[in-house]
Structure formats: structure tokens, C-alpha cells
Amino acid sequence: MNIGIIGAGFTGLAAAHRLTKQGFEVTVFEGEDYPGGLAVGFTKKGWKWSLEKHYHHWFYSDFAIRKLAKETGHKYIYLPTKTSTFIKGTIYQLDSPQSLMLFDKLSLLDRIRTGLVLAFLKLTPFWKPLEKVTARRFLAKYNGEKTWDMLWRPLFEKKFSHFADQIPASWFWARIKKRSSSLGYPEGGFLKFATRLDALIRQNKGRILYKTRVEKITKVDSKLEVLTDKGRFEFDKVICTLPYASFANIVQDLPEPYSQRLLSFKGIGAVNLMLVLKREFLKNDIYWLNVSEENFPFLAVVEHTNFMDKRYYGGNHIIYVGNYLPQDHPFYSKEPRELFELFLPYLQKINPEFRQNWVMEANKFTAPFAQPIVPLNYSKIMPQIKTPIEGLFLTNIQQVYPWDRGTNYAVELGEKAANMVIQSR
């Protein structure tokens, strides 16, 4: 059986790996130069490891991707990390019950309420009741309005823009449920892991065609025809890993109600400024800093080299200044140095010692679709992997719900789609 897979992110790679091991003929189409999707990496002169354009890590419970790494012989590392929050001009470590109890910006009662809510979300497996209510309503009710305004509202607004008040509490449940004190990372970077999968797929006689864009998918008799900018291809089955809107735009003869439903789901893009520094920016080994300040033009500062050792990156310190923004936001069109100059006074509020001459290099990376906007009761309306067109499967980060996007769930979804193809032969 001849299978086409659109997209060489970790969903497409996991599906291709599983199918080629089962003896299927597989062709993967990827518009970019390299595999990895949103976890795509790059290298610089003097670096031993690659680095992602958009910050990535694994949680301890990311068992699907850990299993795949072991299966393919790719080593990975888990290390304890420190998460903090910048509030009211000060950095607070708020990643444990103990540190929360020491947070004196909230009353003791509000701290206790917040701790109890977070403990409930961490322990309960029952997320479906939470998708009926917004996170804003849930957190304001049980944490208190002051806690919502101080801790959570700025983060939701920076993460989801004008969709902030529409996000279900089940999304927040997933974020708390998954959190772990130790985080994981593949040795050599995500690009090395992705290229390892590429090599194994080819070893099993699969094909991966880079710099090849899919323009149209059409059902022709019992086959699926894929038209690309490099030519036409014919398959028995096709797995497409594109977002809903892109899928709806390239597939011919989708039922109108189904197509309109796909187009109704929204998403937010990402703009990441990555700085290579001479000195450490976040002190005390902080890896992740949430920015809960309304007037700051970014959501988080992530110091990658407070997670993975700087020796892998030429001895330099690397930070991401991260943002999730609507696709029409002016940050998408700014040059890296413009964005850095805009961010500089705010970065200096976080670290008053920070100076412009610390910066050796500034890079800007964008992704037009990085964060799905999940509506209330999404489990009841989420499109399934099988589409109305026989033999055509749809798998993307909008279908990992109730979990949030991440390479672990990309792998899990790709393997699920591959198993459906195997069962259908």
C-alpha cells in the first residue's frame, strides 16, 4: 500500500516511521528544508548542538516521545529546572506549594485558595466538566478576583490575545496536570532527533521530499492524487498534518459543512526573539520566567542555557523572548534589531544590569500558527482523524486536546493515525 504524508513535523515523522517499519511505501512532503515542524532547529558555527527556533522541552510524563526516542536509540536528558514569575517589578519563584505560600503579594487566604485549586487540578483526572466553563470564570471564582488579576489574567491575555476570556478551564487543567519539576531534552537538539527519524525512514525505503509544497489533494476513483509544486503523486491513503484551515484550502470536494467547520476554528501565531549573549540574563539558574506585567510587550523569557549547558553552544548564553500574537501584529514585520530595541527597556526592568553590548546576535523566528484556540466543549466538536473523504486522514496540534501542543502529543497522534492506516489495509 502506497501512503502519502504531508508534513515532516514530529506527527508526520512518527507516522512515517511506524508505517515504513510495517513495510508500507511512504512518501513524506515537507515545504521547508529540514524536518521538525514547529520544533525545527538550526546550528551556528562553533555550536556542538542544534537549537530550536521556538523553545521546546519535554515533561516527565511525555511517555510517547520518550518511548520513540528509546526505540530509535536517541538519548535524552532530564534535569530539574526552575520556573519563576515577574510581577510588580520583582521575580518570584512560584513553582512549588512552598514558594507560593511565601508570595506576600497575595493574602494568606488567597494563597491557600490558589494552592488548593492547583492541587485539585494536578490530582483530578476528570477534565470534561472543566471544558464547560472558561478558565477566567473558574479561576476568578475559586482563586479570587485579585489572584486572577495578578497571576493569571496578564498571562492569558499575552498568550491568547482577544481570545483570553474564551479559553476553557480544561486547557488550564492540562497545563497544570502536565507540569513537572524536571524537564527533558533530546541530546543534540530536536533537529538531531528529527534527522535520526529521517534516516530510519529512508533506511526502511521511505522517501522524504523537502522544499516540496502540496497545492491540492483530490480523490480520483479509489486513489488520492497529491499535486505539489514538483509534480503529481498518487496514493492509496494520505495523512495530512496541516492546520485545519490549510487542510480545507487544499482538499478538493470536501463537504461544505465540514469545510466550514474546519475554517471556524482559530489559532494564534508566535514571534520569538532569540538572543545570543556574553553573560547570563536570568540569575539563580531560572530557566523559565513568566511575565505577568500588563504593559510588557512579551509573555516569557526562557534562558535555554540555564537548562542545557552553554558548552554545547560555543560557551554563549541563549535566551528566547517569547510572544504569541495574532497574525496581523506588527511584530511579524519587524527586523530582529528593531524588536530587540523595543524590548530592551523591559528586559532591563527584569535584569537592571543588562546592557546592549551583551548581545552578540539577535534572531527573530515566526510561526503563523503555533497555538490553537480551543473553544468551550471542544471534545464534542473536534474533527476526527478520519475525514469524510475515504482514505484521507487529518492529524494536527488542534486534535491533541485536552492536552496542549507539544512534540509528545504530535508523536502520539502520528502513531495513532499510522495505526488506523495499518488497520484499514
LUMVEX-581154 format. One record per residue (C-alpha): residue in one letter; x, y, z. Coordinates in steps of 0.001 Angstrom, whole numbers, padded with zeros to 6 digits. Layout:
N
+--------+---------+---------+---------+
: residu :       x :       y :       z :
+--------+---------+---------+---------+
:      a :       X :       Y :       Z :
...
+--------+---------+---------+---------+
***
This chain:
425
+--------+---------+---------+---------+
: residu :       x :       y :       z :
+--------+---------+---------+---------+
:      m :  000000 :  000000 :  000000 :
:      n :  001327 :  003432 : -001003 :
:      i :  000957 :  006157 :  001657 :
:      g :  001477 :  009915 :  001344 :
:      i :  002209 :  012040 :  004407 :
:      i :  002048 :  015828 :  004286 :
:      g :  004379 :  017477 :  006780 :
:      a :  007690 :  016342 :  008326 :
:      g :  006991 :  017608 :  011810 :
:      f :  007016 :  015044 :  014597 :
:      t :  003468 :  013923 :  013725 :
:      g :  004424 :  013120 :  010149 :
:      l :  007792 :  011627 :  011116 :
:      a :  006249 :  009365 :  013771 :
:      a :  003596 :  008159 :  011320 :
:      a :  006173 :  007564 :  008568 :
:      h :  008495 :  005726 :  010942 :
:      r :  005720 :  003404 :  012120 :
:      l :  004396 :  002722 :  008587 :
:      t :  007776 :  002085 :  006954 :
:      k :  008609 : -000378 :  009731 :
:      q :  005423 : -002224 :  008749 :
:      g :  006538 : -002398 :  005107 :
:      f :  004344 :  000347 :  003631 :
:      e :  005603 :  002510 :  000782 :
:      v :  005722 :  006021 :  002247 :
:      t :  006417 :  009448 :  000756 :
:      v :  006600 :  012481 :  003056 :
:      f :  006220 :  016002 :  001661 :
:      e :  007747 :  018944 :  003542 :
:      g :  007780 :  022551 :  002410 :
:      e :  010824 :  023512 :  004489 :
:      d :  014468 :  022442 :  004152 :
:      y :  014554 :  020367 :  007352 :
:      p :  012352 :  018106 :  009460 :
:      g :  010862 :  019037 :  012821 :
:      g :  007867 :  021286 :  012132 :
:      l :  007384 :  023782 :  014975 :
:      a :  010371 :  022124 :  016704 :
:      v :  012661 :  022741 :  013733 :
:      g :  016241 :  023548 :  014703 :
:      f :  019293 :  025308 :  013309 :
:      t :  023014 :  025414 :  014057 :
:      k :  025693 :  028098 :  014252 :
:      k :  029452 :  027992 :  013779 :
:      g :  031110 :  026733 :  016960 :
:      w :  027972 :  025007 :  018284 :
:      k :  028019 :  021298 :  019057 :
:      w :  024221 :  021042 :  019229 :
:      s :  021362 :  022473 :  017218 :
:      l :  018814 :  024834 :  018778 :
:      e :  015087 :  025222 :  018142 :
:      k :  013647 :  028344 :  016565 :
:      h :  010882 :  028166 :  019156 :
:      y :  011705 :  026960 :  022694 :
:      h :  010870 :  023309 :  023350 :
:      h :  011203 :  020726 :  026102 :
:      w :  009537 :  017536 :  027340 :
:      f :  007690 :  016997 :  030580 :
:      y :  008483 :  013929 :  032650 :
:      s :  005161 :  012307 :  031695 :
:      d :  005771 :  012706 :  027948 :
:      f :  005935 :  008950 :  027555 :
:      a :  005125 :  008704 :  023816 :
:      i :  008152 :  010668 :  022671 :
:      r :  010405 :  009066 :  025289 :
:      k :  009355 :  005651 :  024004 :
:      l :  010078 :  006705 :  020414 :
:      a :  013493 :  008038 :  021412 :
:      k :  014384 :  004750 :  023129 :
:      e :  013095 :  002753 :  020173 :
:      t :  015267 :  004729 :  017758 :
:      g :  018311 :  004756 :  020021 :
:      h :  018280 :  008523 :  020551 :
:      k :  019444 :  009568 :  024013 :
:      y :  017730 :  012287 :  026026 :
:      i :  018327 :  014184 :  029249 :
:      y :  016052 :  015113 :  032166 :
:      l :  017145 :  017869 :  034536 :
:      p :  015459 :  019815 :  037353 :
:      t :  014505 :  023322 :  036240 :
:      k :  013368 :  026492 :  037950 :
:      t :  010291 :  028460 :  036859 :
:      s :  009614 :  031970 :  038173 :
:      t :  007250 :  034864 :  037516 :
:      f :  007930 :  038581 :  037113 :
:      i :  005213 :  040511 :  038982 :
:      k :  005144 :  044102 :  040187 :
:      g :  008776 :  044622 :  039255 :
:      t :  010113 :  041592 :  041140 :
:      i :  010961 :  037982 :  040258 :
:      y :  009172 :  035408 :  042380 :
:      q :  009706 :  031666 :  042283 :
:      l :  006178 :  030232 :  042153 :
:      d :  006767 :  026656 :  041034 :
:      s :  006023 :  024822 :  044288 :
:      p :  003493 :  024926 :  047156 :
:      q :  006224 :  026221 :  049454 :
:      s :  007194 :  029124 :  047175 :
:      l :  003515 :  030016 :  046652 :
:      m :  002978 :  030253 :  050418 :
:      l :  005863 :  032773 :  050597 :
:      f :  004335 :  035037 :  047914 :
:      d :  003326 :  038046 :  050010 :
:      k :  001612 :  039965 :  047188 :
:      l : -001478 :  037855 :  047916 :
:      s : -003248 :  037470 :  051233 :
:      l : -002731 :  034214 :  053122 :
:      l : -006306 :  033215 :  052310 :
:      d : -005776 :  033806 :  048576 :
:      r : -002526 :  031846 :  048660 :
:      i : -004261 :  028929 :  050357 :
:      r : -007147 :  029039 :  047862 :
:      t : -004729 :  029150 :  044944 :
:      g : -002715 :  026250 :  046326 :
:      l : -005833 :  024148 :  046823 :
:      v : -007064 :  024846 :  043278 :
:      l : -003688 :  023962 :  041747 :
:      a : -003539 :  020777 :  043833 :
:      f : -007038 :  019828 :  042685 :
:      l : -006123 :  020372 :  039034 :
:      k : -002907 :  018380 :  039446 :
:      l : -004665 :  015414 :  041037 :
:      t : -008028 :  015149 :  039291 :
:      p : -008267 :  013060 :  036095 :
:      f : -011725 :  014484 :  035346 :
:      w : -011272 :  017294 :  032840 :
:      k : -014538 :  017131 :  030889 :
:      p : -016602 :  019160 :  033400 :
:      l : -013924 :  021861 :  033120 :
:      e : -014429 :  022345 :  029381 :
:      k : -017909 :  023708 :  030084 :
:      v : -016596 :  026807 :  031863 :
:      t : -013964 :  029373 :  030919 :
:      a : -010646 :  029436 :  032733 :
:      r : -011294 :  033079 :  033569 :
:      r : -014573 :  032274 :  035331 :
:      f : -013182 :  029166 :  037053 :
:      l : -010014 :  030825 :  038355 :
:      a : -011690 :  034074 :  039406 :
:      k : -014331 :  032109 :  041302 :
:      y : -012066 :  029678 :  043133 :
:      n : -008785 :  031636 :  043357 :
:      g : -010413 :  035020 :  043828 :
:      e : -010532 :  038066 :  041542 :
:      k : -007300 :  039522 :  042925 :
:      t : -005384 :  036325 :  042208 :
:      w : -006859 :  036148 :  038711 :
:      d : -005873 :  039760 :  038000 :
:      m : -002357 :  039407 :  039385 :
:      l : -001224 :  035903 :  038433 :
:      w : -003300 :  034661 :  035535 :
:      r : -005031 :  037409 :  033553 :
:      p : -001823 :  039007 :  032153 :
:      l : -000564 :  035573 :  031031 :
:      f : -003863 :  034610 :  029383 :
:      e : -004085 :  037951 :  027587 :
:      k : -000499 :  037707 :  026326 :
:      k : -000980 :  034066 :  025320 :
:      f : -004394 :  034303 :  023665 :
:      s : -004868 :  037986 :  022827 :
:      h : -008578 :  038848 :  022419 :
:      f : -009495 :  035175 :  022887 :
:      a : -008260 :  035213 :  026515 :
:      d : -011694 :  035146 :  028156 :
:      q : -012931 :  032312 :  025904 :
:      i : -010406 :  029592 :  026807 :
:      p : -011931 :  026643 :  028717 :
:      a : -010683 :  025662 :  032166 :
:      s : -009785 :  022245 :  030708 :
:      w : -006892 :  023920 :  028858 :
:      f : -005555 :  025261 :  032161 :
:      w : -006079 :  021840 :  033766 :
:      a : -003840 :  020275 :  031111 :
:      r : -001074 :  022814 :  031743 :
:      i : -001092 :  022136 :  035479 :
:      k : -001555 :  018364 :  035098 :
:      k :  001492 :  018025 :  032852 :
:      r :  003879 :  020253 :  034760 :
:      s :  006931 :  018519 :  036239 :
:      s :  009908 :  019750 :  038238 :
:      s :  012290 :  018052 :  035779 :
:      l :  012182 :  018706 :  032052 :
:      g :  013597 :  016663 :  029182 :
:      y :  015555 :  017396 :  026039 :
:      p :  016934 :  015170 :  023255 :
:      e :  020715 :  015026 :  023090 :
:      g :  021973 :  017196 :  020270 :
:      g :  018672 :  019066 :  019985 :
:      f :  015317 :  018359 :  018377 :
:      l :  016780 :  018694 :  014869 :
:      k :  019196 :  015840 :  015546 :
:      f :  016337 :  013669 :  016794 :
:      a :  014237 :  014591 :  013743 :
:      t :  017101 :  013779 :  011355 :
:      r :  017550 :  010447 :  013148 :
:      l :  013924 :  009653 :  012331 :
:      d :  014515 :  010849 :  008751 :
:      a :  017446 :  008413 :  008433 :
:      l :  015426 :  005476 :  009793 :
:      i :  012501 :  006235 :  007461 :
:      r :  014881 :  006240 :  004481 :
:      q :  016571 :  003092 :  005774 :
:      n :  013142 :  001446 :  005616 :
:      k :  012809 :  002646 :  001995 :
:      g :  010594 :  005629 :  002714 :
:      r :  011035 :  008943 :  000878 :
:      i :  011075 :  012463 :  002319 :
:      l :  010834 :  015278 : -000207 :
:      y :  011924 :  018609 :  001249 :
:      k :  011209 :  022021 : -000285 :
:      t :  008103 :  020464 : -001809 :
:      r :  004788 :  022233 : -001238 :
:      v :  001458 :  020465 : -001553 :
:      e : -001044 :  022525 : -003527 :
:      k : -004030 :  020212 : -003908 :
:      i : -005409 :  016849 : -002801 :
:      t : -008084 :  015249 : -004971 :
:      k : -009954 :  011949 : -004793 :
:      v : -009693 :  010196 : -008169 :
:      d : -011622 :  006909 : -008256 :
:      s : -010138 :  004809 : -005424 :
:      k : -006887 :  006800 : -005242 :
:      l : -005827 :  010130 : -003715 :
:      e : -003920 :  012441 : -006019 :
:      v : -001494 :  014905 : -004428 :
:      l : -000453 :  017856 : -006574 :
:      t :  002775 :  019569 : -005486 :
:      d :  004971 :  022300 : -006927 :
:      k :  007264 :  019462 : -008083 :
:      g :  004646 :  017255 : -009761 :
:      r :  001728 :  014855 : -009190 :
:      f :  001723 :  011797 : -006937 :
:      e : -000876 :  009054 : -006423 :
:      f : -001549 :  007234 : -003142 :
:      d : -003868 :  004687 : -001601 :
:      k : -004017 :  006669 :  001674 :
:      v : -002888 :  010136 :  002738 :
:      i : -002159 :  011527 :  006207 :
:      c : -002191 :  015332 :  006311 :
:      t : -000657 :  017133 :  009310 :
:      l : -001527 :  020703 :  008271 :
:      p : -003737 :  023001 :  010396 :
:      y : -007478 :  022855 :  009740 :
:      a : -007614 :  025972 :  007560 :
:      s : -004697 :  024889 :  005355 :
:      f : -006226 :  021420 :  005003 :
:      a : -009615 :  022860 :  003996 :
:      n : -007957 :  025071 :  001385 :
:      i : -006043 :  022323 : -000430 :
:      v : -008501 :  019412 : -000338 :
:      q : -010978 :  019284 : -003198 :
:      d : -014619 :  018195 : -002786 :
:      l : -014856 :  018359 :  000991 :
:      p : -018491 :  018551 :  002137 :
:      e : -019309 :  022229 :  002638 :
:      p : -020479 :  021928 :  006286 :
:      y : -017296 :  020020 :  007195 :
:      s : -015076 :  022543 :  005410 :
:      q : -016807 :  025486 :  007101 :
:      r : -016433 :  023812 :  010488 :
:      l : -012683 :  023430 :  009931 :
:      l : -012400 :  027081 :  008940 :
:      s : -014298 :  028212 :  012034 :
:      f : -011512 :  027134 :  014409 :
:      k : -008920 :  029809 :  015158 :
:      g : -005269 :  029945 :  016087 :
:      i : -002556 :  032326 :  017271 :
:      g :  000923 :  032696 :  015805 :
:      a :  004279 :  033083 :  017557 :
:      v :  007090 :  035620 :  017352 :
:      n :  010298 :  034661 :  019156 :
:      l :  013322 :  036886 :  019564 :
:      m :  016371 :  034709 :  020235 :
:      l :  019429 :  036453 :  021679 :
:      v :  022962 :  035081 :  021916 :
:      l :  024571 :  036748 :  024945 :
:      k :  028004 :  037069 :  026504 :
:      r :  026538 :  036810 :  030015 :
:      e :  023734 :  035055 :  031845 :
:      f :  020487 :  037036 :  031812 :
:      l :  018260 :  035209 :  034326 :
:      k :  020091 :  034777 :  037606 :
:      n :  019783 :  031915 :  040093 :
:      d :  019537 :  029332 :  037267 :
:      i :  015997 :  030361 :  036291 :
:      y :  015039 :  028556 :  033090 :
:      w :  011555 :  029948 :  032506 :
:      l :  010274 :  033371 :  033523 :
:      n :  006583 :  034169 :  033038 :
:      v :  005950 :  037890 :  032674 :
:      s :  002736 :  038810 :  034493 :
:      e :  003014 :  042510 :  033726 :
:      e :  000282 :  044060 :  031589 :
:      n :  002400 :  046697 :  029865 :
:      f :  005275 :  044387 :  028874 :
:      p :  005438 :  043564 :  025138 :
:      f :  006296 :  039879 :  025662 :
:      l :  004976 :  036852 :  027519 :
:      a :  008069 :  035000 :  028716 :
:      v :  011841 :  034939 :  028860 :
:      v :  013314 :  031458 :  028512 :
:      e :  017038 :  031006 :  029161 :
:      h :  017861 :  027832 :  027282 :
:      t :  021401 :  027696 :  028665 :
:      n :  020038 :  027554 :  032208 :
:      f :  018580 :  024217 :  031065 :
:      m :  021123 :  022793 :  028607 :
:      d :  024803 :  023549 :  029228 :
:      k :  026245 :  026562 :  027398 :
:      r :  029248 :  024470 :  026275 :
:      y :  027015 :  022986 :  023565 :
:      y :  026528 :  026494 :  022134 :
:      g :  030073 :  027823 :  021961 :
:      g :  030046 :  028891 :  025608 :
:      n :  027403 :  031542 :  024931 :
:      h :  024199 :  032234 :  026850 :
:      i :  020961 :  031953 :  024888 :
:      i :  017575 :  033436 :  025731 :
:      y :  014248 :  033460 :  023951 :
:      v :  011914 :  036417 :  024402 :
:      g :  008608 :  034783 :  023519 :
:      n :  005266 :  036012 :  022276 :
:      y :  002013 :  034557 :  020953 :
:      l :  000363 :  037105 :  018685 :
:      p : -002387 :  037417 :  016047 :
:      q : -001020 :  037032 :  012521 :
:      d : -001580 :  040730 :  011718 :
:      h :  000511 :  042032 :  014649 :
:      p :  003282 :  044487 :  013600 :
:      f :  005973 :  042423 :  015395 :
:      y :  005887 :  039935 :  012494 :
:      s :  007305 :  042537 :  010118 :
:      k :  009981 :  043982 :  012405 :
:      e :  013668 :  043212 :  011979 :
:      p :  015400 :  041400 :  014880 :
:      r :  017308 :  044502 :  015973 :
:      e :  014127 :  046621 :  015873 :
:      l :  012386 :  044116 :  018101 :
:      f :  015356 :  043969 :  020461 :
:      e :  015479 :  047763 :  020806 :
:      l :  011768 :  047772 :  021582 :
:      f :  012225 :  045047 :  024214 :
:      l :  015460 :  046439 :  025717 :
:      p :  013984 :  048749 :  028403 :
:      y :  011655 :  045962 :  029550 :
:      l :  014470 :  043421 :  029689 :
:      q :  016405 :  045924 :  031816 :
:      k :  013488 :  046064 :  034254 :
:      i :  013864 :  042299 :  034706 :
:      n :  017668 :  042493 :  034966 :
:      p :  018873 :  046073 :  035622 :
:      e :  022474 :  045049 :  034823 :
:      f :  021583 :  044018 :  031270 :
:      r :  023285 :  046078 :  028582 :
:      q :  023054 :  046204 :  024820 :
:      n :  026705 :  045183 :  024449 :
:      w :  025907 :  041787 :  025997 :
:      v :  024152 :  040869 :  022748 :
:      m :  026333 :  039046 :  020246 :
:      e :  023498 :  038153 :  017887 :
:      a :  019750 :  038677 :  017552 :
:      n :  017475 :  036381 :  015566 :
:      k :  013723 :  036527 :  015030 :
:      f :  011603 :  033461 :  014266 :
:      t :  007915 :  033409 :  013465 :
:      a :  005216 :  030771 :  013090 :
:      p :  001825 :  031865 :  011702 :
:      f :  000030 :  029031 :  013521 :
:      a :  001543 :  027997 :  016848 :
:      q : -001292 :  027907 :  019404 :
:      p : -004805 :  026561 :  018725 :
:      i : -007705 :  028490 :  020218 :
:      v : -009784 :  025812 :  021930 :
:      p : -013470 :  026719 :  022414 :
:      l : -015782 :  025533 :  025191 :
:      n : -016929 :  021907 :  024886 :
:      y : -014308 :  021258 :  022213 :
:      s : -014357 :  017488 :  022786 :
:      k : -017875 :  017417 :  021321 :
:      i : -016981 :  019267 :  018114 :
:      m : -013318 :  018398 :  017493 :
:      p : -012878 :  016903 :  013986 :
:      q : -011762 :  013281 :  013991 :
:      i : -008674 :  011828 :  012336 :
:      k : -010808 :  010127 :  009670 :
:      t : -012210 :  012723 :  007269 :
:      p : -015330 :  012478 :  005058 :
:      i : -013057 :  011505 :  002143 :
:      e : -012228 :  007794 :  002208 :
:      g : -008523 :  007138 :  002805 :
:      l : -007725 :  010723 :  003838 :
:      f : -006638 :  011302 :  007455 :
:      l : -006178 :  014613 :  009269 :
:      t : -003768 :  014930 :  012219 :
:      n : -002517 :  018179 :  013737 :
:      i : -001955 :  020005 :  017026 :
:      q : -005606 :  021072 :  017039 :
:      q : -006505 :  017438 :  017773 :
:      v : -004313 :  016687 :  020790 :
:      y : -006967 :  018105 :  023129 :
:      p : -007417 :  018064 :  026100 :
:      w : -003636 :  018348 :  026038 :
:      d : -001851 :  021361 :  024655 :
:      r :  000510 :  021389 :  021699 :
:      g :  003867 :  019644 :  022080 :
:      t :  006118 :  017117 :  020392 :
:      n :  004972 :  014312 :  022705 :
:      y :  001379 :  014601 :  021527 :
:      a :  002498 :  015111 :  017945 :
:      v :  004188 :  011699 :  018142 :
:      e :  001190 :  010139 :  019861 :
:      l : -001171 :  011480 :  017197 :
:      g :  001084 :  010402 :  014315 :
:      e :  001272 :  006864 :  015647 :
:      k : -002492 :  006779 :  016135 :
:      a : -003031 :  007797 :  012507 :
:      a : -000477 :  005218 :  011354 :
:      n : -002301 :  002505 :  013282 :
:      m : -005580 :  003493 :  011603 :
:      v : -003910 :  003132 :  008215 :
:      i : -002482 : -000270 :  009210 :
:      q : -005886 : -001467 :  010381 :
:      s : -007567 : -000297 :  007157 :
:      r : -005466 : -002348 :  004754 :
+--------+---------+---------+---------+
***
